[in-house]
Amino acid sequence: MGVTVRQEGGSAVLTVSGELDLDSVGSLTTALAESGGSVTGAVVVDLSAVGFADSTTVNVLLQARAALGPRLRLARPSAFVRRLFAVIGLETALPLYETVEAALGADAGEREAR
């Protein structure tokens, strides 16, 4: 599992790749906390290269949403992530954006069509 972080204006984009599970999700937790504290804008998580995610990942994302509120935005979900969110009904709590650009440009309360 890998996480790369880049800043775009006052926002951060975290690109996550690989498999997210109990053993690997710590890097994402750290990157979310650091990004949330270092930018004033959105914290966008690009999930397009995630091949697997488990309940630990879901918990990390829900905790990040609690800490960051609508600043946390999830973009470009892989087929696995989209299916996981649909199965557990998570898309209402954590909206998914089709592109990173849409997530960056969205108003805090706006939800992008899935």
N, CA, C and O atoms as a Tinker XYZ file with bonds, in Angstrom:
   456  protein
     1  N      0.850000   -1.159000    0.000000    73     2
     2  CA     0.000000    0.000000    0.000000    64     1     3
     3  C      0.895000    1.222000    0.000000    63     2     4     5
     4  O      1.900000    1.278000    0.708000    81     3
     5  N      0.514000    2.194000   -0.803000    73     3     6
     6  CA     1.275000    3.430000   -0.851000    64     5     7
     7  C      0.362000    4.637000   -0.831000    63     6     8     9
     8  O     -0.775000    4.587000   -1.301000    81     7
     9  N      0.877000    5.722000   -0.278000    73     7    10
    10  CA     0.151000    6.992000   -0.260000    64     9    11
    11  C      1.117000    8.079000   -0.690000    63    10    12    13
    12  O      2.191000    8.237000   -0.109000    81    11
    13  N      0.727000    8.828000   -1.711000    73    11    14
    14  CA     1.488000   10.010000   -2.082000    64    13    15
    15  C      0.605000   11.222000   -1.832000    63    14    16    17
    16  O     -0.609000   11.177000   -2.030000    81    15
    17  N      1.234000   12.303000   -1.394000    73    15    18
    18  CA     0.486000   13.513000   -1.051000    64    17    19
    19  C      1.036000   14.668000   -1.868000    63    18    20    21
    20  O      2.249000   14.855000   -1.969000    81    19
    21  N      0.131000   15.435000   -2.448000    73    19    22
    22  CA     0.529000   16.664000   -3.129000    64    21    23
    23  C     -0.437000   17.773000   -2.735000    63    22    24    25
    24  O     -1.612000   17.522000   -2.467000    81    23
    25  N      0.064000   18.983000   -2.704000    73    23    26
    26  CA    -0.795000   20.116000   -2.388000    64    25    27
    27  C     -1.217000   20.802000   -3.669000    63    26    28    29
    28  O     -0.428000   20.950000   -4.603000    81    27
    29  N     -2.460000   21.213000   -3.700000    73    27    30
    30  CA    -3.016000   21.978000   -4.810000    64    29    31
    31  C     -3.700000   23.186000   -4.198000    63    30    32    33
    32  O     -4.798000   23.081000   -3.651000    81    31
    33  N     -3.045000   24.329000   -4.293000    73    31    34
    34  CA    -3.576000   25.517000   -3.643000    64    33    35
    35  C     -3.619000   25.271000   -2.148000    63    34    36    37
    36  O     -2.616000   24.872000   -1.556000    81    35
    37  N     -4.755000   25.502000   -1.539000    73    35    38
    38  CA    -4.926000   25.277000   -0.111000    64    37    39
    39  C     -5.466000   23.907000    0.229000    63    38    40    41
    40  O     -5.895000   23.668000    1.359000    81    39
    41  N     -5.451000   22.997000   -0.744000    73    39    42
    42  CA    -5.987000   21.652000   -0.545000    64    41    43
    43  C     -4.878000   20.614000   -0.676000    63    42    44    45
    44  O     -3.782000   20.912000   -1.150000    81    43
    45  N     -5.180000   19.395000   -0.251000    73    43    46
    46  CA    -4.250000   18.277000   -0.386000    64    45    47
    47  C     -4.936000   17.147000   -1.141000    63    46    48    49
    48  O     -6.127000   16.895000   -0.963000    81    47
    49  N     -4.161000   16.472000   -1.987000    73    47    50
    50  CA    -4.651000   15.300000   -2.708000    64    49    51
    51  C     -3.784000   14.114000   -2.301000    63    50    52    53
    52  O     -2.570000   14.119000   -2.505000    81    51
    53  N     -4.416000   13.107000   -1.728000    73    51    54
    54  CA    -3.740000   11.881000   -1.317000    64    53    55
    55  C     -4.089000   10.798000   -2.332000    63    54    56    57
    56  O     -5.260000   10.451000   -2.489000    81    55
    57  N     -3.094000   10.267000   -3.013000    73    55    58
    58  CA    -3.316000    9.188000   -3.963000    64    57    59
    59  C     -2.919000    7.889000   -3.281000    63    58    60    61
    60  O     -1.772000    7.703000   -2.874000    81    59
    61  N     -3.891000    6.997000   -3.167000    73    59    62
    62  CA    -3.703000    5.741000   -2.445000    64    61    63
    63  C     -3.660000    4.605000   -3.457000    63    62    64    65
    64  O     -4.456000    4.572000   -4.396000    81    63
    65  N     -2.730000    3.675000   -3.264000    73    63    66
    66  CA    -2.646000    2.537000   -4.178000    64    65    67
    67  C     -2.402000    1.250000   -3.405000    63    66    68    69
    68  O     -1.839000    1.254000   -2.309000    81    67
    69  N     -2.839000    0.154000   -4.004000    73    67    70
    70  CA    -2.604000   -1.157000   -3.408000    64    69    71
    71  C     -3.766000   -1.652000   -2.581000    63    70    72    73
    72  O     -4.924000   -1.315000   -2.827000    81    71
    73  N     -3.426000   -2.465000   -1.587000    73    71    74
    74  CA    -4.429000   -3.078000   -0.725000    64    73    75
    75  C     -4.399000   -2.416000    0.643000    63    74    76    77
    76  O     -3.339000   -2.260000    1.250000    81    75
    77  N     -5.577000   -2.028000    1.119000    73    75    78
    78  CA    -5.714000   -1.379000    2.420000    64    77    79
    79  C     -6.316000   -2.362000    3.409000    63    78    80    81
    80  O     -7.461000   -2.787000    3.258000    81    79
    81  N     -5.542000   -2.717000    4.417000    73    79    82
    82  CA    -6.043000   -3.607000    5.448000    64    81    83
    83  C     -5.401000   -3.238000    6.774000    63    82    84    85
    84  O     -4.674000   -2.248000    6.861000    81    83
    85  N     -5.661000   -4.015000    7.792000    73    83    86
    86  CA    -5.166000   -3.741000    9.134000    64    85    87
    87  C     -3.660000   -3.501000    9.165000    63    86    88    89
    88  O     -3.183000   -2.646000    9.912000    81    87
    89  N     -2.920000   -4.238000    8.372000    73    87    90
    90  CA    -1.465000   -4.135000    8.391000    64    89    91
    91  C     -0.925000   -2.931000    7.629000    63    90    92    93
    92  O      0.210000   -2.521000    7.869000    81    91
    93  N     -1.705000   -2.355000    6.719000    73    91    94
    94  CA    -1.167000   -1.296000    5.858000    64    93    95
    95  C     -1.849000    0.059000    5.985000    63    94    96    97
    96  O     -1.329000    1.052000    5.476000    81    95
    97  N     -2.979000    0.126000    6.639000    73    95    98
    98  CA    -3.773000    1.352000    6.637000    64    97    99
    99  C     -3.163000    2.471000    7.499000    63    98   100   101
   100  O     -3.623000    3.611000    7.442000    81    99
   101  N     -2.148000    2.158000    8.282000    73    99   102
   102  CA    -1.505000    3.165000    9.117000    64   101   103
   103  C     -0.950000    4.335000    8.329000    63   102   104   105
   104  O     -1.004000    5.473000    8.795000    81   103
   105  N     -0.417000    4.078000    7.141000    73   103   106
   106  CA     0.113000    5.148000    6.296000    64   105   107
   107  C     -0.987000    6.118000    5.880000    63   106   108   109
   108  O     -0.771000    7.329000    5.831000    81   107
   109  N     -2.160000    5.583000    5.584000    73   107   110
   110  CA    -3.288000    6.439000    5.220000    64   109   111
   111  C     -3.740000    7.255000    6.424000    63   110   112   113
   112  O     -4.023000    8.445000    6.290000    81   111
   113  N     -3.809000    6.642000    7.578000    73   111   114
   114  CA    -4.199000    7.354000    8.803000    64   113   115
   115  C     -3.267000    8.528000    9.056000    63   114   116   117
   116  O     -3.724000    9.636000    9.338000    81   115
   117  N     -1.978000    8.295000    8.956000    73   115   118
   118  CA    -0.982000    9.347000    9.181000    64   117   119
   119  C     -1.107000   10.452000    8.140000    63   118   120   121
   120  O     -1.085000   11.633000    8.487000    81   119
   121  N     -1.237000   10.083000    6.872000    73   119   122
   122  CA    -1.341000   11.077000    5.805000    64   121   123
   123  C     -2.596000   11.929000    5.947000    63   122   124   125
   124  O     -2.557000   13.132000    5.690000    81   123
   125  N     -3.698000   11.326000    6.351000    73   123   126
   126  CA    -4.940000   12.089000    6.562000    64   125   127
   127  C     -4.773000   13.091000    7.697000    63   126   128   129
   128  O     -5.165000   14.251000    7.567000    81   127
   129  N     -4.197000   12.651000    8.801000    73   127   130
   130  CA    -4.009000   13.542000    9.955000    64   129   131
   131  C     -3.071000   14.691000    9.611000    63   130   132   133
   132  O     -3.357000   15.844000    9.935000    81   131
   133  N     -1.958000   14.386000    8.960000    73   131   134
   134  CA    -0.995000   15.427000    8.613000    64   133   135
   135  C     -1.575000   16.403000    7.596000    63   134   136   137
   136  O     -1.391000   17.614000    7.725000    81   135
   137  N     -2.263000   15.893000    6.599000    73   135   138
   138  CA    -2.850000   16.763000    5.581000    64   137   139
   139  C     -3.951000   17.633000    6.157000    63   138   140   141
   140  O     -4.049000   18.817000    5.835000    81   139
   141  N     -4.771000   17.051000    7.003000    73   139   142
   142  CA    -5.850000   17.817000    7.624000    64   141   143
   143  C     -5.334000   18.978000    8.447000    63   142   144   145
   144  O     -5.987000   20.017000    8.542000    81   143
   145  N     -4.159000   18.805000    9.044000    73   143   146
   146  CA    -3.580000   19.862000    9.855000    64   145   147
   147  C     -2.768000   20.870000    9.081000    63   146   148   149
   148  O     -2.507000   21.965000    9.581000    81   147
   149  N     -2.359000   20.525000    7.859000    73   147   150
   150  CA    -1.473000   21.417000    7.111000    64   149   151
   151  C     -2.155000   22.227000    6.021000    63   150   152   153
   152  O     -1.554000   23.159000    5.487000    81   151
   153  N     -3.396000   21.896000    5.677000    73   151   154
   154  CA    -4.119000   22.665000    4.662000    64   153   155
   155  C     -5.442000   23.162000    5.235000    63   154   156   157
   156  O     -5.989000   22.589000    6.176000    81   155
   157  N     -5.932000   24.233000    4.646000    73   155   158
   158  CA    -7.217000   24.770000    5.101000    64   157   159
   159  C     -8.364000   24.363000    4.186000    63   158   160   161
   160  O     -9.533000   24.507000    4.544000    81   159
   161  N     -8.027000   23.854000    3.005000    73   159   162
   162  CA    -9.045000   23.444000    2.047000    64   161   163
   163  C     -9.377000   21.976000    2.163000    63   162   164   165
   164  O     -9.244000   21.363000    3.222000    81   163
   165  N     -9.813000   21.431000    1.045000    73   163   166
   166  CA   -10.237000   20.036000    0.989000    64   165   167
   167  C     -9.058000   19.079000    1.155000    63   166   168   169
   168  O     -7.916000   19.398000    0.825000    81   167
   169  N     -9.374000   17.903000    1.675000    73   167   170
   170  CA    -8.436000   16.787000    1.707000    64   169   171
   171  C     -9.086000   15.703000    0.846000    63   170   172   173
   172  O    -10.026000   15.028000    1.266000    81   171
   173  N     -8.559000   15.559000   -0.363000    73   171   174
   174  CA    -9.132000   14.643000   -1.345000    64   173   175
   175  C     -8.334000   13.354000   -1.348000    63   174   176   177
   176  O     -7.106000   13.376000   -1.431000    81   175
   177  N     -9.034000   12.225000   -1.258000    73   175   178
   178  CA    -8.391000   10.917000   -1.298000    64   177   179
   179  C     -8.755000   10.260000   -2.625000    63   178   180   181
   180  O     -9.911000    9.906000   -2.857000    81   179
   181  N     -7.755000   10.101000   -3.494000    73   179   182
   182  CA    -7.930000    9.456000   -4.787000    64   181   183
   183  C     -7.811000    7.945000   -4.581000    63   182   184   185
   184  O     -6.748000    7.438000   -4.223000    81   183
   185  N     -8.916000    7.237000   -4.811000    73   183   186
   186  CA    -8.993000    5.798000   -4.532000    64   185   187
   187  C     -8.960000    4.942000   -5.798000    63   186   188   189
   188  O     -9.327000    3.767000   -5.763000    81   187
   189  N     -8.527000    5.519000   -6.902000    73   187   190
   190  CA    -8.606000    4.810000   -8.180000    64   189   191
   191  C     -7.689000    3.590000   -8.261000    63   190   192   193
   192  O     -7.963000    2.676000   -9.038000    81   191
   193  N     -6.626000    3.553000   -7.489000    73   191   194
   194  CA    -5.678000    2.435000   -7.563000    64   193   195
   195  C     -5.769000    1.495000   -6.368000    63   194   196   197
   196  O     -4.830000    0.749000   -6.088000    81   195
   197  N     -6.896000    1.529000   -5.664000    73   195   198
   198  CA    -7.097000    0.638000   -4.520000    64   197   199
   199  C     -7.740000   -0.653000   -5.005000    63   198   200   201
   200  O     -8.843000   -0.645000   -5.552000    81   199
   201  N     -7.036000   -1.763000   -4.796000    73   199   202
   202  CA    -7.549000   -3.056000   -5.236000    64   201   203
   203  C     -8.340000   -3.794000   -4.176000    63   202   204   205
   204  O     -9.137000   -4.677000   -4.491000    81   203
   205  N     -8.123000   -3.436000   -2.920000    73   203   206
   206  CA    -8.807000   -4.091000   -1.810000    64   205   207
   207  C     -8.839000   -3.134000   -0.635000    63   206   208   209
   208  O     -7.887000   -2.387000   -0.407000    81   207
   209  N     -9.930000   -3.158000    0.107000    73   207   210
   210  CA   -10.050000   -2.395000    1.350000    64   209   211
   211  C    -10.943000   -3.194000    2.286000    63   210   212   213
   212  O    -11.898000   -3.836000    1.851000    81   211
   213  N    -10.622000   -3.149000    3.590000    73   211   214
   214  CA   -11.414000   -3.895000    4.556000    64   213   215
   215  C    -12.082000   -2.942000    5.547000    63   214   216   217
   216  O    -12.069000   -1.724000    5.365000    81   215
   217  N    -12.659000   -3.514000    6.589000    73   215   218
   218  CA   -13.391000   -2.710000    7.568000    64   217   219
   219  C    -12.484000   -1.731000    8.310000    63   218   220   221
   220  O    -12.953000   -0.692000    8.774000    81   219
   221  N    -11.209000   -2.040000    8.426000    73   219   222
   222  CA   -10.277000   -1.112000    9.054000    64   221   223
   223  C    -10.199000    0.174000    8.243000    63   222   224   225
   224  O    -10.170000    1.271000    8.801000    81   223
   225  N    -10.167000    0.032000    6.940000    73   223   226
   226  CA   -10.129000    1.190000    6.043000    64   225   227
   227  C    -11.397000    2.020000    6.182000    63   226   228   229
   228  O    -11.338000    3.247000    6.260000    81   227
   229  N    -12.528000    1.355000    6.213000    73   227   230
   230  CA   -13.800000    2.046000    6.383000    64   229   231
   231  C    -13.782000    2.849000    7.685000    63   230   232   233
   232  O    -14.209000    4.004000    7.714000    81   231
   233  N    -13.292000    2.241000    8.746000    73   231   234
   234  CA   -13.206000    2.919000   10.036000    64   233   235
   235  C    -12.299000    4.149000    9.956000    63   234   236   237
   236  O    -12.648000    5.205000   10.485000    81   235
   237  N    -11.147000    4.026000    9.306000    73   235   238
   238  CA   -10.223000    5.158000    9.155000    64   237   239
   239  C    -10.895000    6.297000    8.395000    63   238   240   241
   240  O    -10.766000    7.460000    8.777000    81   239
   241  N    -11.605000    5.973000    7.332000    73   239   242
   242  CA   -12.278000    7.011000    6.548000    64   241   243
   243  C    -13.407000    7.681000    7.337000    63   242   244   245
   244  O    -13.599000    8.893000    7.246000    81   243
   245  N    -14.145000    6.894000    8.103000    73   243   246
   246  CA   -15.212000    7.479000    8.933000    64   245   247
   247  C    -14.635000    8.367000   10.040000    63   246   248   249
   248  O    -15.206000    9.412000   10.353000    81   247
   249  N    -13.524000    7.964000   10.627000    73   247   250
   250  CA   -12.873000    8.797000   11.636000    64   249   251
   251  C    -12.336000   10.082000   11.015000    63   250   252   253
   252  O    -12.410000   11.148000   11.625000    81   251
   253  N    -11.800000    9.984000    9.814000    73   251   254
   254  CA   -11.319000   11.180000    9.120000    64   253   255
   255  C    -12.476000   12.115000    8.802000    63   254   256   257
   256  O    -12.338000   13.333000    8.914000    81   255
   257  N    -13.595000   11.564000    8.414000    73   255   258
   258  CA   -14.779000   12.394000    8.136000    64   257   259
   259  C    -15.229000   13.099000    9.407000    63   258   260   261
   260  O    -15.617000   14.267000    9.359000    81   259
   261  N    -15.182000   12.411000   10.541000    73   259   262
   262  CA   -15.555000   13.030000   11.816000    64   261   263
   263  C    -14.594000   14.167000   12.164000    63   262   264   265
   264  O    -15.015000   15.197000   12.689000    81   263
   265  N    -13.316000   13.984000   11.875000    73   263   266
   266  CA   -12.318000   15.002000   12.197000    64   265   267
   267  C    -12.319000   16.162000   11.201000    63   266   268   269
   268  O    -12.169000   17.317000   11.597000    81   267
   269  N    -12.488000   15.862000    9.919000    73   267   270
   270  CA   -12.363000   16.877000    8.876000    64   269   271
   271  C    -13.692000   17.414000    8.373000    63   270   272   273
   272  O    -13.735000   18.450000    7.709000    81   271
   273  N    -14.766000   16.721000    8.683000    73   271   274
   274  CA   -16.075000   17.141000    8.183000    64   273   275
   275  C    -16.112000   17.086000    6.663000    63   274   276   277
   276  O    -15.497000   16.206000    6.061000    81   275
   277  N    -16.821000   18.013000    6.040000    73   275   278
   278  CA   -16.964000   17.984000    4.581000    64   277   279
   279  C    -15.682000   18.321000    3.822000    63   278   280   281
   280  O    -15.664000   18.267000    2.592000    81   279
   281  N    -14.613000   18.665000    4.535000    73   279   282
   282  CA   -13.318000   18.868000    3.862000    64   281   283
   283  C    -12.786000   17.560000    3.295000    63   282   284   285
   284  O    -12.038000   17.573000    2.318000    81   283
   285  N    -13.160000   16.421000    3.895000    73   283   286
   286  CA   -12.741000   15.114000    3.380000    64   285   287
   287  C    -13.600000   14.764000    2.184000    63   286   288   289
   288  O    -14.829000   14.757000    2.263000    81   287
   289  N    -12.943000   14.475000    1.080000    73   287   290
   290  CA   -13.651000   14.126000   -0.153000    64   289   291
   291  C    -12.951000   12.941000   -0.798000    63   290   292   293
   292  O    -11.731000   12.945000   -0.965000    81   291
   293  N    -13.714000   11.945000   -1.152000    73   291   294
   294  CA   -13.180000   10.731000   -1.759000    64   293   295
   295  C    -13.451000   10.774000   -3.253000    63   294   296   297
   296  O    -14.577000   11.022000   -3.684000    81   295
   297  N    -12.397000   10.527000   -4.048000    73   295   298
   298  CA   -12.524000   10.675000   -5.495000    64   297   299
   299  C    -12.058000    9.430000   -6.234000    63   298   300   301
   300  O    -11.265000    8.639000   -5.723000    81   299
   301  N    -12.569000    9.279000   -7.445000    73   299   302
   302  CA   -12.163000    8.234000   -8.383000    64   301   303
   303  C    -12.136000    6.846000   -7.753000    63   302   304   305
   304  O    -11.106000    6.174000   -7.793000    81   303
   305  N    -13.250000    6.406000   -7.172000    73   303   306
   306  CA   -13.240000    5.084000   -6.528000    64   305   307
   307  C    -12.995000    3.974000   -7.540000    63   306   308   309
   308  O    -13.569000    3.968000   -8.628000    81   307
   309  N    -12.137000    3.042000   -7.164000    73   307   310
   310  CA   -11.937000    1.853000   -8.000000    64   309   311
   311  C    -13.231000    1.039000   -7.983000    63   310   312   313
   312  O    -14.131000    1.301000   -7.185000    81   311
   313  N    -13.311000    0.061000   -8.864000    73   311   314
   314  CA   -14.501000   -0.801000   -8.899000    64   313   315
   315  C    -14.700000   -1.484000   -7.551000    63   314   316   317
   316  O    -15.834000   -1.622000   -7.092000    81   315
   317  N    -13.611000   -1.915000   -6.907000    73   315   318
   318  CA   -13.736000   -2.567000   -5.608000    64   317   319
   319  C    -14.283000   -1.609000   -4.566000    63   318   320   321
   320  O    -15.188000   -1.967000   -3.813000    81   319
   321  N    -13.751000   -0.403000   -4.512000    73   319   322
   322  CA   -14.205000    0.581000   -3.515000    64   321   323
   323  C    -15.664000    0.947000   -3.761000    63   322   324   325
   324  O    -16.448000    1.035000   -2.816000    81   323
   325  N    -16.027000    1.156000   -5.001000    73   323   326
   326  CA   -17.425000    1.496000   -5.326000    64   325   327
   327  C    -18.361000    0.381000   -4.862000    63   326   328   329
   328  O    -19.410000    0.652000   -4.277000    81   327
   329  N    -17.986000   -0.863000   -5.119000    73   327   330
   330  CA   -18.804000   -2.010000   -4.712000    64   329   331
   331  C    -18.877000   -2.106000   -3.186000    63   330   332   333
   332  O    -19.951000   -2.348000   -2.635000    81   331
   333  N    -17.740000   -1.916000   -2.494000    73   331   334
   334  CA   -17.716000   -1.952000   -1.033000    64   333   335
   335  C    -18.651000   -0.901000   -0.444000    63   334   336   337
   336  O    -19.434000   -1.200000    0.457000    81   335
   337  N    -18.572000    0.322000   -0.948000    73   335   338
   338  CA   -19.425000    1.397000   -0.448000    64   337   339
   339  C    -20.901000    1.092000   -0.682000    63   338   340   341
   340  O    -21.740000    1.370000    0.174000    81   339
   341  N    -21.216000    0.519000   -1.846000    73   339   342
   342  CA   -22.608000    0.197000   -2.162000    64   341   343
   343  C    -23.144000   -0.900000   -1.245000    63   342   344   345
   344  O    -24.276000   -0.820000   -0.768000    81   343
   345  N    -22.328000   -1.922000   -1.001000    73   343   346
   346  CA   -22.763000   -3.053000   -0.179000    64   345   347
   347  C    -23.065000   -2.622000    1.255000    63   346   348   349
   348  O    -24.053000   -3.066000    1.841000    81   347
   349  N    -22.228000   -1.765000    1.817000    73   347   350
   350  CA   -22.436000   -1.376000    3.215000    64   349   351
   351  C    -23.192000   -0.053000    3.353000    63   350   352   353
   352  O    -23.420000    0.413000    4.469000    81   351
   353  N    -23.580000    0.555000    2.232000    73   351   354
   354  CA   -24.360000    1.788000    2.281000    64   353   355
   355  C    -23.564000    2.997000    2.734000    63   354   356   357
   356  O    -24.115000    3.911000    3.345000    81   355
   357  N    -22.298000    3.009000    2.444000    73   355   358
   358  CA   -21.418000    4.061000    2.946000    64   357   359
   359  C    -21.454000    5.336000    2.118000    63   358   360   361
   360  O    -21.033000    6.389000    2.598000    81   359
   361  N    -21.943000    5.266000    0.897000    73   359   362
   362  CA   -21.908000    6.444000    0.035000    64   361   363
   363  C    -22.757000    7.606000    0.551000    63   362   364   365
   364  O    -22.565000    8.742000    0.116000    81   363
   365  N    -23.678000    7.349000    1.457000    73   363   366
   366  CA   -24.445000    8.462000    2.032000    64   365   367
   367  C    -23.632000    9.206000    3.093000    63   366   368   369
   368  O    -23.798000   10.414000    3.265000    81   367
   369  N    -22.764000    8.500000    3.799000    73   367   370
   370  CA   -21.920000    9.129000    4.820000    64   369   371
   371  C    -20.644000    9.702000    4.216000    63   370   372   373
   372  O    -20.129000   10.712000    4.695000    81   371
   373  N    -20.138000    9.070000    3.176000    73   371   374
   374  CA   -18.900000    9.487000    2.521000    64   373   375
   375  C    -19.146000    9.567000    1.018000    63   374   376   377
   376  O    -18.965000    8.578000    0.308000    81   375
   377  N    -19.551000   10.716000    0.537000    73   375   378
   378  CA   -19.844000   10.827000   -0.895000    64   377   379
   379  C    -18.601000   10.600000   -1.747000    63   378   380   381
   380  O    -17.486000   10.956000   -1.366000    81   379
   381  N    -18.825000    9.999000   -2.908000    73   379   382
   382  CA   -17.757000    9.711000   -3.854000    64   381   383
   383  C    -17.844000   10.679000   -5.029000    63   382   384   385
   384  O    -18.922000   10.905000   -5.578000    81   383
   385  N    -16.721000   11.240000   -5.405000    73   383   386
   386  CA   -16.637000   12.137000   -6.550000    64   385   387
   387  C    -15.997000   11.388000   -7.708000    63   386   388   389
   388  O    -15.082000   10.590000   -7.508000    81   387
   389  N    -16.472000   11.640000   -8.901000    73   387   390
   390  CA   -15.968000   10.929000  -10.076000    64   389   391
   391  C    -14.541000   11.317000  -10.432000    63   390   392   393
   392  O    -13.799000   10.494000  -10.968000    81   391
   393  N    -14.142000   12.551000  -10.145000    73   391   394
   394  CA   -12.789000   13.010000  -10.475000    64   393   395
   395  C    -12.207000   13.786000   -9.295000    63   394   396   397
   396  O    -12.936000   14.282000   -8.437000    81   395
   397  N    -10.889000   13.877000   -9.273000    73   395   398
   398  CA   -10.217000   14.688000   -8.258000    64   397   399
   399  C    -10.595000   16.149000   -8.452000    63   398   400   401
   400  O    -10.809000   16.871000   -7.479000    81   399
   401  N    -10.678000   16.583000   -9.694000    73   399   402
   402  CA   -11.030000   17.970000   -9.988000    64   401   403
   403  C    -12.413000   18.320000   -9.454000    63   402   404   405
   404  O    -12.614000   19.403000   -8.904000    81   403
   405  N    -13.364000   17.409000   -9.616000    73   403   406
   406  CA   -14.717000   17.639000   -9.096000    64   405   407
   407  C    -14.698000   17.744000   -7.578000    63   406   408   409
   408  O    -15.389000   18.584000   -7.002000    81   407
   409  N    -13.912000   16.897000   -6.934000    73   407   410
   410  CA   -13.812000   16.921000   -5.472000    64   409   411
   411  C    -13.172000   18.227000   -5.004000    63   410   412   413
   412  O    -13.616000   18.822000   -4.022000    81   411
   413  N    -12.138000   18.668000   -5.699000    73   411   414
   414  CA   -11.476000   19.917000   -5.327000    64   413   415
   415  C    -12.385000   21.117000   -5.532000    63   414   416   417
   416  O    -12.348000   22.068000   -4.751000    81   415
   417  N    -13.202000   21.079000   -6.579000    73   415   418
   418  CA   -14.033000   22.216000   -6.919000    64   417   419
   419  C    -15.388000   22.257000   -6.244000    63   418   420   421
   420  O    -16.088000   23.266000   -6.330000    81   419
   421  N    -15.771000   21.190000   -5.581000    73   419   422
   422  CA   -17.100000   21.117000   -4.975000    64   421   423
   423  C    -17.217000   22.040000   -3.771000    63   422   424   425
   424  O    -16.265000   22.214000   -3.010000    81   423
   425  N    -18.380000   22.618000   -3.611000    73   423   426
   426  CA   -18.663000   23.353000   -2.382000    64   425   427
   427  C    -18.712000   22.356000   -1.241000    63   426   428   429
   428  O    -19.017000   21.183000   -1.456000    81   427
   429  N    -18.419000   22.802000   -0.043000    73   427   430
   430  CA   -18.339000   21.918000    1.114000    64   429   431
   431  C    -19.576000   21.046000    1.295000    63   430   432   433
   432  O    -19.448000   19.882000    1.675000    81   431
   433  N    -20.747000   21.565000    1.038000    73   431   434
   434  CA   -21.962000   20.790000    1.249000    64   433   435
   435  C    -22.464000   20.076000    0.020000    63   434   436   437
   436  O    -23.423000   19.309000    0.100000    81   435
   437  N    -21.839000   20.312000   -1.113000    73   435   438
   438  CA   -22.301000   19.743000   -2.384000    64   437   439
   439  C    -21.891000   18.292000   -2.506000    63   438   440   441
   440  O    -20.805000   17.908000   -2.072000    81   439
   441  N    -22.757000   17.486000   -3.095000    73   439   442
   442  CA   -22.437000   16.079000   -3.341000    64   441   443
   443  C    -22.451000   15.822000   -4.831000    63   442   444   445
   444  O    -23.423000   16.137000   -5.518000    81   443
   445  N    -21.395000   15.263000   -5.316000    73   443   446
   446  CA   -21.252000   14.960000   -6.736000    64   445   447
   447  C    -22.087000   13.723000   -7.080000    63   446   448   449
   448  O    -22.215000   12.798000   -6.278000    81   447
   449  N    -22.645000   13.729000   -8.280000    73   447   450
   450  CA   -23.380000   12.559000   -8.747000    64   449   451
   451  C    -22.444000   11.361000   -8.810000    63   450   452   453
   452  O    -21.296000   11.485000   -9.235000    81   451
   453  N    -22.923000   10.232000   -8.398000    73   451   454
   454  CA   -22.090000    9.029000   -8.365000    64   453   455
   455  C    -22.234000    8.270000   -9.635000    63   454   456
   456  O    -21.610000    7.222000   -9.802000    81   455
